[in-house]
Amino acid sequence: GGLVNIFDKVPFSQLIIFIALSFASRNPEIPRQIRFNMQQAILIDIALIFPSVLGGVANNLPRFIVEPSTNFVFFCFAAAVGYSVVSNLSGKVPDQIPLISRTADEQIGPM
């Protein structure tokens, strides 16, 4: 689509959006639940950096180790996103993702 093309053509667009979300999640004028979700998305994005770095370093590992590992990372990511979507649609704060939710809560503060 058009938005994806713009996103791909703008240099450093991922970094720009990452920084924009980071600053916006600290804006007290935005409702707390939205700020919490933005911060949680940032932290999930950061958490996904580690498996990709390890995957690049572990190029020579046997396939029987790499495939289950990448599947595990994908299923954890899908579960976190699915849980967040279902929680938000039901009007609840998705605050049960281990480590990520607690850190997001600490980052945005009480207000």
PyMOL commands that set and color helices and strands:
alter all, ss='L'
color gray80, all
select helices_A, chain A and resi 2-9+13-24+32-47+49-57+63-89+100-108
alter helices_A, ss='H'
color red, helices_A
deselect
rebuild
show_as cartoon
